[in-house]
Amino acid sequence: MAHEPGAPLRVALLGCGVVGSAVARMLVTHADDLAARAGRPLELVGVAVRRPQRPRPDVPVDPALFTDDAEGLVARADIVVEVIGGIDPARDLILRAMENGASVVSANKALLAEDGPTLYAAAAEHGVDLYYEAAVAGAIPILRPIRESLTGDHIRRVIGIVNGTTNFVLDKMDVSGAGFAETVEQAQALGYAEADPTADIEGYDAAAKAAILASLAFHTRVASGDVHREGITEVTAADIRAAADMDAVVKLLAICERVESDGVDAVSVRVHPAMIPRSHPLASVREAFNAVFVEADAAGELMFYGRGAGGEPTASAVLGDVVAVARHQVAGGRGPGESAYADLPIVDMGRAVTRYHLSLDVADRPGVLAQVAAAFAEHGVSIEAVRQQAAPEEDGRARLIVVTHRAPDAALSATVDSLAALDAVDDVAAVMRVEGA
């Protein structure tokens, strides 16, 4: 988009919720610093909202700048900041902005995970930038280090806590011993969880972020549908206690790995609750904080930690991207685009390899342990440790706790089916993966 040399860069803001309000405030209150860093003033030329006339006393912006004409707004901007979320109309507005020569900064994890290649292709076609640091882990700078700082390295694994709501819930269950439902209610009362927390507690939010992380780390297109997803709704206080007995905690983890499948490199991406030892760095991530652990050949182990949500933290990441794309417009050129050259196959969950913790309610009589061990051996799952808990109230029954060595998920699933079919096994009470050990 042509404009006079030295003229302000026009910024259009799509959305003025928690994050959008914080972005608008920072654009105004930090205007001089942002201009110095970008090389040219950044002028907010409009804020697209559904109800332009609604009073917004906490947003220090001229009320005349609020508009419901989002399409008209993106047509007259040099940089478009999209924080409305969802797929439509966000996708159409981003594509329209790019067609008009505007670079785009987005926090839209759902759209990027579902249709990132379309956005990347449009950015390349129109010679503009697409930046989205705020889409994963709020204020934590993780995408740019993966996309730029580590681009000369070979990333093997990215494992992280990328959803603050679920981490808050699991942390409080661990600390207080409370149940799942009451802890979710506490998270809602404190503003950490939405009135409808489904996207968080069922793992959809984390799966979208895992798809973005894997795409960048492994130079392969990974969409949300490629991510195996399990939420935390089935995690019980008994699971939390079982983890504590192993000196471990339960976390909802996003796990992106480069693996070998049928003799070739492949990618495995999954989101599920897992036990991790308290000695692991991710185990110490408390309340609604996020952290991402990266393992690379040359750099070794790196950990990125901080606030993963909230208006101000997320706006910090958004404004960092705004300054980056503004610098490119001032100096000429673009930042890095999509890198999907590796095009590695994506393996299903059955081929993911990890350890497992199982709780079995069994008959307390000779020969039962041999039957249980035979079921594991039948499917090639090696047992690391077995212990028997104190017998429950009913005489003649016992609970076996079994921890396995690493094995494919499909083999473990078949083992669970075999165990459930044994006459000596009353119930496979719990199955949880074990990571980080």
N, C-alpha and C positions, 0 to 999 in steps of 0.2 A: 504494500500500500504506500503510495507516494505521499510525502509530506515535506515541509520545509526543513532544511538542515537546522538543527538546534531546537526545533519546535518540540513541545511536550509529546510524549508517546501517550496515545489515548487508550485508556484501560476501561473495558466493559466488564461489569460484574453480574453474573447470572446466579441469582439466589442471595437471600439475605437472612438466612437462618442463623444458627449459633456460629457456624464457621464464617459465613458470608458477612455477618455483622462485625466479627473480629477482623476480617480482611479489610473491610471498609474503614474501620477505626484506625488500623495500622497504616493504611495508605495515606490517611489525612494527618495523623499525629507524627508520623515518621517521614513526612514528605521530603524534607530537606536531605536527610540521610539517604533515603532511597534514591533521590536524584543524583547525589554524589556517587553512589555506588553503581547506578545504572549508566551514568554518563549523560543523562537527559531527564528532565522532570517527567513524572508519571501523573497524568491527569485522569482522574476518575470521571468519565463522561456519561455514565449511566449505570443504574442498578435495576435489573429486570426482576420483578416480583409479581405475584398474582394480584395483590391488593395495594396498588401504589399510594392510595390515600390513607392507609393505616398509619397512625403516629408511631414513630420509632425514635423516642427521645435518647436512647442509648447509642444511636448511630449518628456521629457528627457530620452528616452529609446534607447538602441542600435538598429539601424535600422535592424540589422540581426535578431532581435527577432520577427519581423513582419512576419506573414505567412498566407497563404490561406488554409493551411491544418489544419482545426479546429479539425477534428477527430483524427489526429495524435497528436495534442497538448494535448487534454484532456486525452489521454492515458498515458501521462507521468507527470501528475500533482497530487499533494496532495490536492489542493484546486482549484476549478474552479469557476471563477467569470463570470457570464453570464449577459451581459448588451446589447445584440443585439435586444431583444424584439421580439414580434410576437410569433406565435405558432411553426412553422417549419422554419429552422432546430433546433431552440432552444431546443425543447423537446427531439429530438433524441440525441443531444449533451449532454444534462444534464443526460439522461439515460445512455449514453455511459460512461460518467465520473463516475457515481455511480457504474456501473459494474466494473470499474477499481479501485474502492476503494477510489475515491476522494469525499470529501465533496463539497457541492455546495452552493454558495451565488448568489442569483438572484434578479434582480429588475423588473422581468417580470410579471407585474400584470395580463396581458391578459392570459398568460399561466396558472398561478396559479389559476385564477378564473375559467378557463375552464376545466383544467385537473389536479388540485392540488392533488387529491387522488392518481393518478398514480405515481406522483413524490414522494409523501409521502411513498407509498408502496415500491417503489424502494429503497428509502433511508433506510427504515427499513430492507428490504431484504439484503442489502449490508452493513449494520452497519455504515452508514455515516450520516452526518448532512445535512439538507436542511434549510437554513436561508434566509429570504427575507424582512428584515425591510424596505429596500428602495422601495419596491413595492407600499407602501401606504404612501403618505404625505411626501415624500422626506426626509429631515433631521429630521423630528419630530419623536422622539421615541414613537411609539404608539403600534406597534404589539407586541414587547417584553413585555411591561407592561401588555397588555391583556393576552398574552400567558403564562407569568411567574409571574409577580408581583401580578396580580389579580386572579390567578388561585384558590386561596382559598376563593374567594368571589363569589357572585351571581350577574352577570351583568344583568341589566334589559333593558338598552337602550344605544345605541351608535348613536350619531347624529353628523354630521360633514360637514365641507366645505373641500372637498378633491380634488378639481380641481382649480388650480390657474388661468387658463385662464378665466373660467366663472366667478370666483369671481372678477377678474379685470374688466371684461365687465360690470357686474351688479353694481359694486361699482362706476365706472365712470358714468354710466347712472344715478345713484342716486345723485352723486355730481354735475354733469354738466347739467343734463336734456337732454343729447344727445340721439339719437335713437340707436337701436340695431346695424344696419349695420355699421354706422360710427364708433361706439365704437369698434366693431370687427376689423375694418381696423386699428384703433389706436393700438390695442393690437398686431396685426401682425407687424406693423411698429416698435414697441418696442421689438419685439422678444418674447412676452408672448403667442402668438398664432401661430400655424403652417400656412403655405400657404393654406393647406386644414384643417380647424379647426373642421371638422365634429366630430371626436372622442370626442372632448371636449364639443362643444356647444350642441351636441345631447345627451350628458350624458353617452356615452359608457365607457369613462375612469372612471368616478365616479362610474358607476355600477359595474365594475370589482373590484374596491377598496372596495365597499360596500359588495360584496360577500366575500372577504377575511376577512374583519372586522367581519361580521356576523358569518362566520365559526369558527373563533377563540373565539368570545365572547360567543357563544351559544353551542359550542361543537357539531355542526351539519354541515354536508356538504351542503354548499350553492354555487351554480354556477352562472355565469353571467346571464344565462337564467332564473334563479329564481327571478331575481331582476326586479321589475317594474321600467321602465325607461322613463323619459320625459326630454327633453333638454330645452334650454332657447330661442330657435329661435322664439317662439310665445310671449315672454315677450316684452311689448311695453312701451314706455315712459309714457303712460297713466296708466299702471299697477304700474310703479315706483311712479308716483304721488299719486295714490290711496293708496299705502303703506305709503307714507309720511303723508297723511291725517290721517292715523291711528297711527302715530308716530312709523312706522315700516319700515323695509327695505326688499328687495327681495334678497334671496340667493338660489343658487342651493344646496340642502341638500341631503346628503346620510343618510338615517334613517333606523337603524336596531333595531328592538324591539322584546322582548319576550312578547307575547300576549296570551290571552286565547281564544281558538276557540273550540266550541262544548264541553266545559267543560274540555279541556286538554290544556297543554302548547303547544304553537306553536311559529313560527318565522315569522315576517313580515319584508321584506327588500324592500326599495323603494328609487328611486332617482327622484327628481322633484323640480322645483322652488317653493318657499313658502315665504310668508310674516312672518317675525319674529319681535317682538318688539325691539325697539332700546335699551331697558334695558337688553336684553338677551346678554350674553357674546359673542355669535357668531355674533351678529350684528356689533360688533366693528372690525371684521376681515376685513382688507382693502386690496385693490389692489390684488396682486397675492399670498398673504399669505394663508395658510391653518390652520384649527383648528379642533380638534375632542373633543367632549364633551361626557363623559362617566358617566352613572348613575349606581351605584352598591349598593346593600343592605347595606353593612357594610362601605365601603369607602365613600359612598355618591356621591357627584358630583365632577368630575375631568375634567380639561380641558388641552389639549395639543396643543400648538400653535407654529408656526414657518414657515420657508420657505418650501413650498411643492414641489418645483421643482428646476431645475438648476443643472449644473455640480458639483460644489463644495458641495452644501448642500446634494445632493443625494449620492455623493461619500463618504461623512462623514458617512452616514448610511451603505453603502456597506463595508467600512473599519471596522466599528464596528462589523459587522457580521463576517468579515474575521478573526479578532482577536479572536472572540468568538469560532469559529470552530477550529482555530489553537490551542487554549488552550485545547480544548477537545482532539485533536490529540496528543498533548504533554503529557497530564495527563492520557489519556485513557478515553474511554466512549463517550457518545453522549449527545447532548442537547435534549429537548423535541420533540417528533414527533407529528403526527396528533392526535388530541383528538376529536373524533366524536361520543363518547359514547352516548350522549343524543339523537341523531337521531330524533330531533323534526320535526313535519310536517311543511311545509312552506305554509303559506296561501297566496291566491291571493290578488290583490290590492283591490278588492271589499270589503274585510273584514277589511282593514286598517281603523282606526278610527282617525279622526282629525277634525279641524274646517275649515270653508270655507268663502271666501269673494267673493260675486257675484255683478256684475254691470248689471242692467237691464234697457233697454230703453222701456218705457211704455207710455200708454195713460194717460194724466193728467186729470182724471175724477173720480168722486166718485165711490167707489166699487172696484177699481183696486187693492188696497192694500189687500182687503179681499180675492180677487181671488189668489193673489200671496201667501198670508199666507196659504190659503187652499191647494195649491200645495205642500208646504213644509210639512204641517200636514199630507197630504195623505201618504207621504213616511216616516213619523216618524222623520223628521228633525226639530229640535227646533231652532227658531230664537232668537239670542241674541240681535241684534240691527238692526234697519232700519233707514236710513235717505234719504232724497231727495235732490239731488243736484239742482243747479240753472237750470232752463229749457233751453234746447238748442234753437237754432235760430227758429226752427219751433214751432208755437203756438200749444198748446194742447198736447205737449209731455213732458216727464220728465225722469230723470234717478234716479232709486232707487239703493241704496247701501245696501246690506243685508250681515250681518255677522252672521254665525250660531254658535250654540253650537257644541260639538263633535258629530260626526255621522259617520256611515260606508260610505266608498266611493261609494259603490253600491247604497245606498239610495240617496246620493247626485246626482249621475249620473241620476238616475230615475227622481229626482226632476227637474233637468235641462231640461230633455226631456219634462216633463209636462209643465214647464214654457214656453218653446219654442212653444208649441202647443196652448197657450192661445191667443185669438184674441187681448187682451189688451197689449200683450208683443210684441214689434217690434223686439227686439234682446236681446239675452243673451250675452252682450258685452264682459264680462270677467268672468272667474272663476279661483280662485287661492286658494290653501290651506293656512292655517294659523297655524304655529307651535310655540312652545316655550312659550305659554301663558296659 
